[in-house]
């Protein structure tokens, strides 16, 4: 066997990006619509004659079940977003504002941080939504932080700085 034959045999057994191909019949040419009668999909482009589905933008909306009562209307819904089976929709959706620990570093030592104080500082806009303190960033001053909830890391960082985390 000469070197050329060895090289060809080696290329046949070697798998690389240069010789990978999909299996025969795995790939199909896309359906080219509206390209005349010879294409097999001419004139109406496979949409049939007249009707809602033949028009541009036609066809049923997502979730439409042909007039049958749709699934999202058949199943029961529980109020509140705190249950696994509930659907948080409309007035029952809970919207929590989150503030990171790093944003609280502008307050002086031994200050009491409340949602009202955060709104005055321009950190949050709405005091009516529940507030949750998250643990991203560092805190070097001892603060008394009053909020609706705290992440585990936020509570640890507040207490490590000598402050208190109080749930309101």
CORUR-V50279 format. One record per pair of residues at least 24 apart in sequence whose C-alpha atoms are under 7 Angstrom apart, sorted by sequence separation. I is the first residue (numbers start at 1). J is the second residue. D is the distance in whole Angstrom. If there is no record, write none. Layout:
# CORUR-V50279
i: [I;I]
j: [J;J]
d: [D;D]
This chain:
# CORUR-V50279
i: [113;112;113;114;97;101;109;110;111;112;113;114;115;96;97;98;99;100;101;109;110;111;112;113;114;95;96;97;98;99;100;101;102;105;109;110;96;97;98;99;100;101;102;105;96;98;100;101;102;105;100;101;102;101;101]
j: [143;143;144;145;129;133;141;142;143;144;145;146;147;129;130;131;132;133;134;142;143;144;145;146;147;129;130;131;132;133;134;135;136;139;143;144;131;132;133;134;135;136;137;140;132;134;136;137;138;141;137;138;139;139;154]
d: [7;6;6;6;7;7;5;5;5;5;5;5;7;6;6;6;6;6;6;5;5;6;6;6;7;7;5;5;5;5;5;5;6;6;6;7;6;6;6;6;6;6;4;7;7;7;5;6;5;7;7;6;6;6;7]
